[in-house]
Amino acid sequence: MSDGHAYFFKKNRYLRYNIANDAVDVGPTEIANFWPALPAEFQANLDATINWGDGHAYFFKKNRYLRYNIANDAVDVGPTEIANFWPALPAEFQANLDATINWGDGHAYFFKKNRYLRYNIANDAVDVGPTEIANFWPALPAEFQANLDATINWSWVDRWQLLDIDRRFLYVMERLVERYGYTVNGAAGLAGNLGAESGVVPSRVEGSHADTPMRSKNFQGVMTDHEPDDIMNRNAAAHIGPALPGIGLAQWTSGSRRAKLFTHPFGGSGLGARVIFNMDAQLDYLAHELTSGFSGVRAVLINPAVTVNAACDEVVYNFEVPGAILENGTKLPRSDPRVQNVFAQRRTWAQHALNAYHAAHP
């Protein structure tokens, strides 16, 4: 439920699985023991569950559902008929679901028998299907193209800080190399800068600690656990959100670049405030920025001959441009000792990222 654990349900029992440790750390035990707020009818034989990515989980059974507030450990909607809240779902998907999953790209998938549909979370609308599972999931063996019992997205949602830094670096490195075509050294130079900026924690706001990435001072100077919408809609005049503007992997700060993070069309539409928790969406936005506005930096990062230090220096000097390399708003020359000091610090991060990658890909 976005706390570094996955939950498995069967009949009237469940277990909790610690993702980082690859171990069961609670149960199996009765659902009622851990979920006393659930009505009795939802304490056994669930049809499907889904984390909606907005602080709520949904539990489905027959033609009814309830919404669970994760932070408050309380039911805040229902139980009531699925049709009441999900009128966009075709009638066949308003009862007896087989499985549901939040894909992490702004869409949820609903499965029933041999059919599925894709639900656009931001638009509250079905944008694919219903159609046969086999049409969209041809890689699934035939036996898995109908009558699924369950699905799960083994992701960290808003809890990337619970993974050690090596695993965060590895995740980013693999995607930069395999999905976006950066050389290993180029990816390490970029990832090292992300480590210096955010600790490779996508939900981190400027002025926070990596262990509590959404906690920083507000405009009144009070340490606050900021809500995602307040971070997205940060407004100095209205005193909304964190006092400092930086957000995300690259600590996007300037007005236009920061705003475009929330509207970047990942998975077909902008994720809005949910992008704060989405590592893949932020990496996609990062790659888009490098392609569209920083082509010179990207050229360095995809050059097969680039060294990790050269890649790291290029990113910090021409993409991140931290205040430490500026004087009166103008970049200091690369030879300036203050710039060289920043280079040295960030090269250490880049080497860390490179080591994490080589440990998994000897």
Secondary structure, 3 states (H helix, E strand, C coil): CCCCEEEEEECCEEEEEECCCCEEEEEEEEHHHHCCCCCHHHCCCCCEEEECCCCEEEEEECCEEEEEECCCCEEEEEEEEHHHHCCCCCHHHCCCCCEEEECCCCEEEEEECCEEEEEECCCCEEEEEEEEHHHHCCCCCHHHCCCCCCCCCCCCCCCHHHCCHHHHHHHHHHHHHHCCCCCHHHHHHHHHHHHHHHCCCCCCECCCECCECCEEEECCCCEEECCHHHHHCCECCCCECECCCCECCCCECCHHHHHHHHHCCHHHCCCHHHHHHCHHHHHHHHHHHHHHCCHHHHHHHCCCCCCHHHHHHHHHHHHHCCHHHEECCEECCCCCHHHHHHHHHHHHHHHHHHHHHHHHCC
